[in-house]
C-alpha cells in the first residue's frame, strides 16, 4: 500500500530577509493573503509590478514591500 501524500504547509517567513528576492504568483498570494485572480488583476493593471517569464508571473520582493507601505 502506497503512503498518502499530503500537500506541504506553505512556507512561513519570520522576517522580510527570509522572503525570496523574486516570488512566484503562488508565493505572492500566500504572502499577501489574496487569491490568484486578485494578484493577477493587480499585475495586469500595474498596481503590483511584475514580469511574465515563459507564461509565469515573477514578482520582486521589493514590489510587494512597496505595495504594503
Secondary structure, 3 states (H helix, E strand, C coil): CCCCCCCCCCCCCCCHHHCCCEEEHHHHHHHHCCCHHHHHHHHHHCCCCCEEECCEEEEEHHHHHHHHC
